[in-house]
Amino acid sequence: MNGESTIPSCDTRFPAVTASITVARHWVRDCVDGFGGPLRQHRMIQTAELLVSELITNAIRHGSGPPLIQLIWNGRWLHTAVSDSSDRWPRKRATANTESGGFGIQLLDRLARRWGVTPGHPGKTVWAELGLDS
């Protein structure tokens, strides 16, 4: 490896269909399990599954094209990212507790160490970082 350290990562595209949401949750767990170490038993896995399922749901509902999911683990934090080819950025909505959706950005605010949106050409990537102390 020429003395270079390798940062564990996984990425894959999912079809833009609602069945991909459940498949993506399982993929997140499998990917993170493959990273090994203390992350395997950490509650961060469940948080990552929840955030990725929210982000892929938004990408399928409001985006276009097959979403790309990427996970990167550097030993301190887990970077999650979902990319789609839509230029529409997510926005926080005022939602009633009785609504079935609209909580994705609120979850990012509450659960992620930090998060953001990076423009693409075309589209965007919505990303979040989770720390072992999150």
DSSP file with accessible surface (Angstrom, degrees, kcal/mol):
  #  RESIDUE AA STRUCTURE BP1 BP2  ACC     N-H-->O    O-->H-N    N-H-->O    O-->H-N    TCO  KAPPA ALPHA  PHI   PSI    X-CA   Y-CA   Z-CA
    1    1 A M    >         0   0  167      0, 0.0     3,-2.0     0, 0.0     0, 0.0   0.000 360.0 360.0 360.0  11.1    0.0    0.0    0.0
    2    2 A N  T 3   -     0   0  155      1,-0.3     3,-0.1     0, 0.0     0, 0.0   0.796 360.0 -65.6  58.4  30.5    3.0    2.3   -0.3
    3    3 A G  T 3  S+     0   0   87      1,-0.2     2,-0.3     0, 0.0    -1,-0.3   0.543 100.9 133.8  73.7   3.5    2.9    3.4    3.3
    4    4 A E    <   -     0   0  141     -3,-2.0    -1,-0.2     1,-0.0     2,-0.2  -0.695  54.2-128.1 -88.6 139.9   -0.5    5.1    2.8
    5    5 A S        -     0   0  111     -2,-0.3     2,-0.5    -3,-0.1    -1,-0.0  -0.571  19.4-134.7 -82.9 149.9   -3.3    4.5    5.3
    6    6 A T        -     0   0   91     -2,-0.2    -1,-0.0     3,-0.0     0, 0.0  -0.915   5.5-147.7-108.3 128.7   -6.6    3.5    4.0
    7    7 A I        -     0   0   93     -2,-0.5    67,-0.1     1,-0.0     2,-0.0  -0.857  29.2-118.6 -93.2 121.1   -9.8    5.1    5.3
    8    8 A P        +     0   0   48      0, 0.0    65,-2.6     0, 0.0     2,-0.3  -0.344  46.8 159.4 -62.4 135.1  -12.6    2.5    5.2
    9    9 A S  E     -A   72   0A  64     63,-0.2     2,-0.3    -2,-0.0    63,-0.2  -0.984  24.2-165.0-151.8 160.3  -15.5    3.5    2.9
   10   10 A a  E     +A   71   0A  33     61,-2.2    61,-2.8    -2,-0.3     2,-0.3  -0.985  10.8 174.3-141.2 146.8  -18.4    2.0    1.0
   11   11 A D  E     +A   70   0A  94     -2,-0.3     2,-0.3    59,-0.2    59,-0.2  -0.984   5.2 157.3-152.6 150.5  -20.6    3.4   -1.7
   12   12 A T  E     -A   69   0A  49     57,-2.0    57,-3.1    -2,-0.3     2,-0.4  -0.970  32.9-119.8-162.7 157.2  -23.3    2.2   -4.0
   13   13 A R  E     -A   68   0A 144     -2,-0.3    55,-0.2    55,-0.2    -2,-0.0  -0.817  23.8-158.3-101.1 146.1  -26.3    3.4   -6.1
   14   14 A F        -     0   0   14     53,-2.3     6,-0.0    -2,-0.4    -2,-0.0  -0.931  28.4 -99.7-119.9 148.3  -29.8    2.3   -5.4
   15   15 A P        -     0   0   80      0, 0.0     2,-2.2     0, 0.0     5,-0.2  -0.332  39.6-110.8 -60.8 148.7  -32.8    2.3   -7.8
   16   16 A A  S    S+     0   0   49      3,-0.1     2,-0.3     4,-0.1    49,-0.1  -0.374  81.7 112.0 -82.6  61.2  -35.0    5.3   -7.3
   17   17 A V  S >  S-     0   0   77     -2,-2.2     3,-1.9     1,-0.1     4,-0.3  -0.951  79.3-114.7-131.4 153.1  -37.9    3.1   -5.9
   18   18 A T  T >> S+     0   0  107     -2,-0.3     3,-1.7     1,-0.3     4,-0.6   0.794 110.7  69.0 -62.7 -26.6  -39.3    3.0   -2.3
   19   19 A A  H 3> S+     0   0   67      1,-0.3     4,-1.5     2,-0.2     3,-0.3   0.778  87.9  68.9 -61.5 -22.5  -38.1   -0.6   -1.9
   20   20 A S  H <> S+     0   0    5     -3,-1.9     4,-2.8     1,-0.2    -1,-0.3   0.743  84.4  70.5 -68.2 -22.1  -34.6    0.8   -1.8
   21   21 A I  H <> S+     0   0   35     -3,-1.7     4,-1.7    -4,-0.3    -1,-0.2   0.956 103.5  39.2 -62.6 -49.3  -35.2    2.5    1.5
   22   22 A T  H  X S+     0   0   84     -4,-0.6     4,-1.9    -3,-0.3    -1,-0.2   0.919 116.0  52.1 -66.6 -42.6  -35.2   -0.8    3.5
   23   23 A V  H  X S+     0   0   80     -4,-1.5     4,-2.5     1,-0.2    -2,-0.2   0.908 107.4  53.6 -61.1 -39.9  -32.4   -2.2    1.4
   24   24 A A  H  X S+     0   0    0     -4,-2.8     4,-2.5     1,-0.2    -1,-0.2   0.889 104.6  54.6 -63.8 -39.6  -30.3    0.9    2.1
   25   25 A R  H  X S+     0   0   85     -4,-1.7     4,-1.8     1,-0.2    -1,-0.2   0.934 111.5  44.1 -59.4 -46.2  -30.8    0.5    5.9
   26   26 A H  H  X S+     0   0  116     -4,-1.9     4,-2.5     1,-0.2    -2,-0.2   0.895 111.1  54.8 -65.5 -38.5  -29.5   -3.1    5.7
   27   27 A W  H  X S+     0   0   52     -4,-2.5     4,-2.9     2,-0.2     5,-0.2   0.905 105.3  53.4 -61.3 -41.7  -26.6   -2.0    3.4
   28   28 A V  H  X S+     0   0    0     -4,-2.5     4,-2.9     2,-0.2     5,-0.3   0.947 110.3  46.8 -58.4 -48.4  -25.6    0.7    6.0
   29   29 A R  H  X S+     0   0   81     -4,-1.8     4,-2.8     1,-0.2    -2,-0.2   0.937 113.9  47.6 -61.4 -45.2  -25.4   -1.9    8.8
   30   30 A D  H  X S+     0   0  110     -4,-2.5     4,-1.7     2,-0.2    -1,-0.2   0.915 113.4  48.1 -62.7 -43.1  -23.4   -4.4    6.6
   31   31 A a  H  X S+     0   0    9     -4,-2.9     4,-0.8     2,-0.2    -2,-0.2   0.951 113.9  45.4 -62.1 -50.2  -21.0   -1.7    5.5
   32   32 A V  H >X S+     0   0    0     -4,-2.9     3,-1.0     1,-0.2     4,-0.8   0.890 108.8  56.7 -64.8 -38.7  -20.4   -0.4    9.0
   33   33 A D  H >< S+     0   0   55     -4,-2.8     3,-0.9    -5,-0.3    -1,-0.2   0.892 103.1  56.5 -56.9 -37.6  -20.0   -3.9   10.3
   34   34 A G  H 3< S+     0   0   63     -4,-1.7    -1,-0.3     1,-0.2    -2,-0.2   0.740  95.7  63.8 -67.2 -23.2  -17.2   -4.3    7.7
   35   35 A F  H << S-     0   0   31     -3,-1.0    -1,-0.2    -4,-0.8    -2,-0.2   0.778  91.6-170.7 -70.2 -27.5  -15.4   -1.3    9.2
   36   36 A G    X<  +     0   0   11     -3,-0.9     3,-0.7    -4,-0.8     4,-0.3  -0.143  35.9  84.8  72.5-165.0  -14.9   -3.3   12.4
   37   37 A G  G >  S-     0   0   58      1,-0.2     3,-1.3     2,-0.2     4,-0.3  -0.165 105.5 -27.3  65.8-158.0  -13.6   -2.0   15.7
   38   38 A P  G >  S+     0   0   91      0, 0.0     3,-0.8     0, 0.0     4,-0.4   0.702 125.2  75.1 -67.4 -17.5  -15.8   -0.2   18.3
   39   39 A L  G X  S+     0   0    0     -3,-0.7     3,-1.3     1,-0.2     6,-0.3   0.840  80.7  71.1 -65.1 -29.8  -18.2    1.0   15.7
   40   40 A R  G <  S+     0   0  126     -3,-1.3    -1,-0.2    -4,-0.3    -7,-0.1   0.840 108.3  32.4 -55.7 -38.6  -19.8   -2.5   15.4
   41   41 A Q  G <  S+     0   0  173     -3,-0.8    -1,-0.3    -4,-0.3     2,-0.2   0.359  96.7 112.2-101.7   5.5  -21.4   -2.3   18.8
   42   42 A H  S X  S-     0   0   42     -3,-1.3     3,-1.6    -4,-0.4     4,-0.4  -0.533  71.5-129.5 -87.5 146.5  -22.1    1.4   18.9
   43   43 A R  T >> S+     0   0  143      1,-0.3     4,-1.6    -2,-0.2     3,-0.5   0.649  97.8  85.6 -65.9 -12.5  -25.5    3.0   18.7
   44   44 A M  H 3> S+     0   0    4      1,-0.2     4,-3.0     2,-0.2    -1,-0.3   0.822  78.6  64.9 -58.5 -29.3  -24.2    5.2   16.0
   45   45 A I  H <> S+     0   0    2     -3,-1.6     4,-2.6    -6,-0.3    -1,-0.2   0.942 102.4  46.7 -60.2 -45.8  -25.1    2.4   13.5
   46   46 A Q  H <> S+     0   0  118     -3,-0.5     4,-2.3    -4,-0.4    -1,-0.2   0.904 112.7  49.8 -64.7 -38.7  -28.8    2.8   14.3
   47   47 A T  H  X S+     0   0   32     -4,-1.6     4,-2.9     2,-0.2     5,-0.2   0.925 111.0  49.5 -65.0 -42.4  -28.5    6.6   13.9
   48   48 A A  H  X S+     0   0    0     -4,-3.0     4,-2.8     1,-0.2     5,-0.3   0.917 109.9  51.2 -62.8 -42.5  -26.7    6.2   10.6
   49   49 A E  H  X S+     0   0   18     -4,-2.6     4,-2.3    -5,-0.2    -1,-0.2   0.926 112.3  46.9 -59.5 -44.7  -29.4    3.7    9.4
   50   50 A L  H  X S+     0   0   52     -4,-2.3     4,-2.2     2,-0.2    -2,-0.2   0.942 114.8  44.9 -63.7 -48.9  -32.1    6.2   10.4
   51   51 A L  H  X S+     0   0    2     -4,-2.9     4,-2.8     1,-0.2     5,-0.2   0.921 113.7  49.1 -65.4 -42.6  -30.5    9.2    8.7
   52   52 A V  H  X S+     0   0    0     -4,-2.8     4,-3.1    -5,-0.2     5,-0.3   0.921 110.2  51.6 -63.6 -39.5  -29.6    7.4    5.5
   53   53 A S  H  X S+     0   0    6     -4,-2.3     4,-2.0    -5,-0.3    -1,-0.2   0.909 111.9  47.1 -66.6 -35.6  -33.1    6.1    5.2
   54   54 A E  H  X S+     0   0   49     -4,-2.2     4,-2.3     2,-0.2    -2,-0.2   0.932 114.6  46.7 -66.1 -44.3  -34.5    9.6    5.6
   55   55 A L  H  X S+     0   0    9     -4,-2.8     4,-2.3     2,-0.2    -2,-0.2   0.902 113.4  46.5 -67.9 -40.0  -32.0   11.0    3.1
   56   56 A I  H  X S+     0   0    0     -4,-3.1     4,-2.6     2,-0.2     5,-0.2   0.888 110.0  55.3 -71.4 -33.3  -32.6    8.3    0.5
   57   57 A T  H  X S+     0   0   18     -4,-2.0     4,-2.9    -5,-0.3     5,-0.2   0.948 110.5  45.4 -59.9 -46.8  -36.4    8.7    1.0
   58   58 A N  H  X>S+     0   0   40     -4,-2.3     4,-3.0     1,-0.2     5,-0.6   0.901 111.6  52.3 -63.4 -40.4  -36.0   12.4    0.2
   59   59 A A  H  X5S+     0   0    2     -4,-2.3     4,-1.3     3,-0.2    -1,-0.2   0.900 113.9  43.5 -63.0 -38.6  -33.7   11.6   -2.8
   60   60 A I  H  <5S+     0   0   31     -4,-2.6    -2,-0.2     2,-0.2    -1,-0.2   0.924 120.8  39.9 -72.4 -44.7  -36.3    9.2   -4.2
   61   61 A R  H  <5S+     0   0  155     -4,-2.9    -2,-0.2    -5,-0.2    -3,-0.2   0.881 134.4  16.7 -71.9 -42.3  -39.3   11.5   -3.5
   62   62 A H  H  <5S+     0   0   82     -4,-3.0    26,-0.2    -5,-0.2    -3,-0.2   0.539 116.1  65.0-113.4 -12.2  -37.9   14.9   -4.5
   63   63 A G  S  <<S-     0   0   20     -4,-1.3     2,-0.3    -5,-0.6    -4,-0.1  -0.098  71.2-123.2 -96.6-161.9  -34.8   14.1   -6.5
   64   64 A S        +     0   0   59     -2,-0.1    21,-2.0     2,-0.1    22,-0.3  -0.991  63.5  18.7-146.1 149.8  -34.1   12.4   -9.8
   65   65 A G  S    S-     0   0   33     -2,-0.3    -2,-0.1    19,-0.2    21,-0.1   0.013 102.8 -41.7  79.0 169.9  -32.1    9.4  -10.9
   66   66 A P        -     0   0   63      0, 0.0     2,-0.1     0, 0.0    -2,-0.1  -0.561  66.3-123.2 -72.4 123.8  -30.7    6.6   -8.7
   67   67 A P        -     0   0    0      0, 0.0   -53,-2.3     0, 0.0     2,-0.5  -0.389  16.2-140.9 -68.4 146.8  -29.3    8.0   -5.4
   68   68 A L  E     -AB  13  83A  41     15,-2.3    15,-2.8   -55,-0.2     2,-0.4  -0.929  13.4-160.6-107.0 129.1  -25.7    7.3   -4.5
   69   69 A I  E     -AB  12  82A   0    -57,-3.1   -57,-2.0    -2,-0.5     2,-0.4  -0.932   9.2-176.4-111.8 136.7  -25.0    6.5   -0.8
   70   70 A Q  E     -AB  11  81A  67     11,-2.6    11,-2.1    -2,-0.4     2,-0.4  -0.997   7.2-171.7-133.5 136.0  -21.5    6.8    0.6
   71   71 A L  E     -AB  10  80A   0    -61,-2.8   -61,-2.2    -2,-0.4     2,-0.4  -0.991   4.1-176.9-124.4 136.1  -20.1    6.0    4.1
   72   72 A I  E     -AB   9  79A  38      7,-2.2     7,-3.2    -2,-0.4     2,-0.5  -0.999   6.2-165.9-134.0 130.8  -16.6    6.9    5.3
   73   73 A W  E     + B   0  78A  17    -65,-2.6     5,-0.2    -2,-0.4    -2,-0.0  -0.965  11.7 175.4-118.5 120.9  -15.2    5.9    8.7
   74   74 A N        -     0   0   47      3,-1.9     4,-0.1    -2,-0.5    -1,-0.1   0.298  60.4 -97.4-107.8  10.9  -12.0    7.6    9.9
   75   75 A G  S    S+     0   0   40      2,-0.3     3,-0.1   -67,-0.1    -2,-0.0   0.197 118.8  47.9  95.7 -17.2  -11.9    6.1   13.4
   76   76 A R  S    S+     0   0  169      1,-0.4    56,-1.5    55,-0.0     2,-0.3   0.630 116.3  18.1-121.0 -37.1  -13.6    9.1   15.1
   77   77 A W  E     - C   0 131A  50     54,-0.2    -3,-1.9    55,-0.1     2,-0.5  -0.976  62.3-131.9-140.5 156.4  -16.6    9.9   13.0
   78   78 A L  E     -BC  73 130A   0     52,-3.3    52,-2.5    -2,-0.3     2,-0.6  -0.942  19.2-155.1-109.2 119.6  -18.8    8.4   10.4
   79   79 A H  E     -BC  72 129A  33     -7,-3.2    -7,-2.2    -2,-0.5     2,-0.4  -0.869  12.9-172.6 -95.8 121.0  -19.5   10.5    7.3
   80   80 A T  E     +BC  71 128A   0     48,-3.2    48,-2.5    -2,-0.6     2,-0.3  -0.930   5.7 177.1-113.1 142.5  -22.7    9.6    5.5
   81   81 A A  E     -BC  70 127A   2    -11,-2.1   -11,-2.6    -2,-0.4     2,-0.4  -0.996  16.8-167.7-148.3 139.5  -23.8   11.1    2.2
   82   82 A V  E     -BC  69 126A   4     44,-2.5    44,-2.7    -2,-0.3     2,-0.4  -0.994  15.0-169.3-127.7 123.8  -26.6   10.7   -0.2
   83   83 A S  E     +BC  68 125A  24    -15,-2.8   -15,-2.3    -2,-0.4     2,-0.3  -0.868   9.9 168.8-113.5 144.3  -26.3   12.2   -3.7
   84   84 A D  E     - C   0 124A  16     40,-2.0    40,-1.9    -2,-0.4   -19,-0.2  -0.907  42.5-112.6-142.5 173.7  -29.0   12.6   -6.4
   85   85 A S  S    S+     0   0   48    -21,-2.0    38,-0.4    -2,-0.3     2,-0.3   0.295  78.6 108.1 -96.7  14.1  -29.2   14.5   -9.7
   86   86 A S        -     0   0   16    -22,-0.3    -2,-0.2    36,-0.2   -23,-0.1  -0.680  59.5-150.2 -89.6 142.3  -31.8   17.1   -8.6
   87   87 A D        +     0   0  112     -2,-0.3     2,-0.5    36,-0.1    -1,-0.1   0.500  65.9 110.6 -86.1  -4.2  -30.8   20.7   -8.0
   88   88 A R        -     0   0  147    -26,-0.2    -2,-0.1    36,-0.1    36,-0.1  -0.607  61.5-146.8 -74.9 120.9  -33.6   21.1   -5.4
   89   89 A W        -     0   0  135     -2,-0.5    -2,-0.1     1,-0.1    -1,-0.0  -0.588  22.1-101.2 -86.2 151.4  -32.0   21.5   -2.0
   90   90 A P        -     0   0   39      0, 0.0     2,-0.3     0, 0.0    -1,-0.1  -0.326  39.4-165.8 -66.9 153.6  -33.7   20.1    1.2
   91   91 A R        -     0   0  172     -2,-0.0     2,-0.3     0, 0.0    14,-0.2  -0.989  25.3-107.2-141.4 148.9  -35.5   22.6    3.4
   92   92 A K        -     0   0  122     -2,-0.3     2,-0.4    13,-0.1    11,-0.1  -0.594  37.6-158.6 -74.8 132.5  -36.9   22.4    6.9
   93   93 A R        -     0   0   90      9,-0.5     2,-0.6    -2,-0.3    13,-0.1  -0.877  21.6-119.9-112.3 147.3  -40.6   22.2    6.9
   94   94 A A        -     0   0  103     -2,-0.4     2,-0.4     9,-0.0     9,-0.1  -0.766  46.1-180.0 -79.9 119.1  -43.0   23.1    9.7
   95   95 A T        -     0   0   27     -2,-0.6     2,-0.2     7,-0.1     7,-0.1  -0.944  27.4-126.7-126.8 149.1  -44.8   19.8   10.3
   96   96 A A    >   -     0   0   46     -2,-0.4     3,-1.9     1,-0.1     0, 0.0  -0.611  29.6-116.2 -86.4 152.4  -47.5   18.7   12.7
   97   97 A N  T 3  S+     0   0  155      1,-0.3    -1,-0.1    -2,-0.2    -2,-0.0   0.683 114.2  62.0 -62.3 -16.3  -46.8   15.6   14.9
   98   98 A T  T 3  S+     0   0  135      2,-0.0    -1,-0.3     0, 0.0     2,-0.1   0.569  82.5 100.5 -88.0  -7.8  -49.6   13.9   13.1
   99   99 A E    <   -     0   0   80     -3,-1.9    -4,-0.0     1,-0.1     3,-0.0  -0.455  68.6-140.9 -78.2 152.1  -47.9   14.1    9.7
  100  100 A S  S    S+     0   0  128     -2,-0.1     2,-0.2     2,-0.0    -1,-0.1   0.550  77.8  17.9 -89.8  -7.4  -46.1   11.0    8.3
  101  101 A G  S    S+     0   0   14      1,-0.1    -2,-0.1     2,-0.0     0, 0.0  -0.823  73.5  85.3-147.0-175.1  -43.2   12.9    6.8
  102  102 A G        +     0   0   25     -2,-0.2    -9,-0.5    -7,-0.1     4,-0.3   0.561  65.5 104.6  92.6  12.4  -41.2   16.1    6.7
  103  103 A F     >  +     0   0   50      1,-0.1     4,-2.5     2,-0.1     5,-0.2   0.406  44.3 100.3-105.4   1.4  -38.9   15.3    9.7
  104  104 A G  H  > S+     0   0    4      1,-0.2     4,-2.1     2,-0.2    -1,-0.1   0.922  86.7  41.4 -57.7 -49.0  -35.7   14.5    7.8
  105  105 A I  H  > S+     0   0   12    -14,-0.2     4,-2.7     1,-0.2    -1,-0.2   0.892 113.1  54.8 -69.5 -35.8  -34.0   17.9    8.3
  106  106 A Q  H  > S+     0   0   70     -4,-0.3     4,-2.0     1,-0.2    -1,-0.2   0.903 108.2  49.8 -63.1 -38.9  -35.1   18.0   11.9
  107  107 A L  H  X S+     0   0   40     -4,-2.5     4,-3.1     2,-0.2     5,-0.4   0.910 109.2  51.2 -65.2 -41.6  -33.5   14.6   12.4
  108  108 A L  H  X S+     0   0    1     -4,-2.1     4,-2.0     1,-0.2    -2,-0.2   0.939 110.2  49.9 -59.5 -45.9  -30.3   15.8   10.9
  109  109 A D  H  < S+     0   0   73     -4,-2.7    -1,-0.2     1,-0.2    -2,-0.2   0.894 119.0  38.0 -57.5 -40.9  -30.3   18.9   13.2
  110  110 A R  H  < S+     0   0  210     -4,-2.0    -2,-0.2    -5,-0.2    -1,-0.2   0.860 126.5  29.6 -82.6 -36.9  -30.9   16.7   16.2
  111  111 A L  H  < S+     0   0   51     -4,-3.1     2,-0.2    -5,-0.2    -3,-0.2   0.731  98.4  83.0-103.5 -25.4  -28.8   13.6   15.6
  112  112 A A     <  -     0   0   14     -4,-2.0    18,-0.2    -5,-0.4     3,-0.2  -0.574  67.1-140.2 -86.5 145.4  -25.8   14.7   13.4
  113  113 A R  S    S-     0   0  122     16,-3.0     2,-0.3     1,-0.3    17,-0.2   0.900  91.1 -22.6 -62.5 -43.1  -22.6   16.2   14.8
  114  114 A R  E    S-D  129   0A 133     15,-1.0    15,-2.9    -3,-0.0    -1,-0.3  -0.954  70.8-176.8-159.1 160.2  -22.8   18.4   11.7
  115  115 A W  E     +D  128   0A  72     -2,-0.3     2,-0.3    13,-0.2    13,-0.2  -0.964   7.4 157.8-154.2 166.4  -24.4   18.2    8.3
  116  116 A G  E     -D  127   0A  14     11,-2.1    11,-2.5    -2,-0.3     2,-0.4  -0.971  35.1-101.2-171.6-175.4  -24.7   20.1    5.1
  117  117 A V  E     -D  126   0A  28     -2,-0.3     9,-0.2     9,-0.2   -28,-0.0  -0.995  23.4-163.4-129.0 132.1  -25.4   20.1    1.4
  118  118 A T  E     -D  125   0A  69      7,-2.8     7,-2.5    -2,-0.4     2,-0.1  -0.975  22.9-124.7-115.8 125.6  -22.7   20.2   -1.3
  119  119 A P  E     -D  124   0A  79      0, 0.0     5,-0.3     0, 0.0     2,-0.2  -0.377  28.1-168.8 -68.5 147.8  -23.7   21.2   -4.9
  120  120 A G        -     0   0   24      3,-3.1     3,-0.4   -36,-0.1     5,-0.0  -0.664  33.8 -89.6-121.9-177.8  -23.0   18.8   -7.7
  121  121 A H  S    S+     0   0  186      1,-0.6     2,-0.1    -2,-0.2     3,-0.1  -0.777 121.3   4.5-133.8  89.2  -23.0   19.1  -11.4
  122  122 A P  S    S-     0   0   92      0, 0.0    -1,-0.6     0, 0.0   -36,-0.2   0.632 138.8  -5.4 -87.6 176.8  -25.8   18.2  -11.7
  123  123 A G  S    S-     0   0    1     -3,-0.4    -3,-3.1   -38,-0.4     2,-0.3  -0.468  73.5 -93.6  91.7-153.8  -27.5   17.7   -8.4
  124  124 A K  E     -CD  84 119A  13    -40,-1.9   -40,-2.0    -5,-0.3     2,-0.4  -0.963  13.1-128.7-159.5 166.1  -26.4   17.7   -4.8
  125  125 A T  E     -CD  83 118A  35     -7,-2.5    -7,-2.8    -2,-0.3     2,-0.5  -0.999  13.8-157.7-127.2 126.0  -25.1   15.7   -1.9
  126  126 A V  E     -CD  82 117A  12    -44,-2.7   -44,-2.5    -2,-0.4     2,-0.3  -0.920  24.8-179.7-100.8 124.4  -26.7   15.8    1.5
  127  127 A W  E     -CD  81 116A  39    -11,-2.5   -11,-2.1    -2,-0.5     2,-0.3  -0.880  16.1-173.0-128.1 157.4  -24.2   14.7    4.1
  128  128 A A  E     -CD  80 115A   0    -48,-2.5   -48,-3.2    -2,-0.3     2,-0.4  -0.988  13.5-144.3-146.7 148.7  -24.0   14.2    7.8
  129  129 A E  E     -CD  79 114A   8    -15,-2.9   -16,-3.0    -2,-0.3   -15,-1.0  -0.963  11.4-167.8-117.1 135.4  -21.3   13.3   10.3
  130  130 A L  E     -C   78   0A   0    -52,-2.5   -52,-3.3    -2,-0.4     2,-0.3  -0.974   8.4-155.5-119.6 133.4  -21.8   11.2   13.4
  131  131 A G  E >   -C   77   0A   2     -2,-0.4     3,-2.2   -54,-0.2   -54,-0.2  -0.700  30.9-113.1-105.4 159.9  -19.2   10.9   16.1
  132  132 A L  T 3  S+     0   0   55    -56,-1.5   -89,-0.1     1,-0.3   -88,-0.1   0.788 121.8  52.0 -59.1 -24.9  -18.7    8.1   18.7
  133  133 A D  T 3         0   0  138    -57,-0.2    -1,-0.3   -89,-0.0   -56,-0.1   0.400 360.0 360.0 -91.2   2.4  -19.8   10.7   21.3
  134  134 A S    <         0   0   51     -3,-2.2   -91,-0.1     0, 0.0   -22,-0.1  -0.363 360.0 360.0 -70.1 360.0  -23.0   11.5   19.4
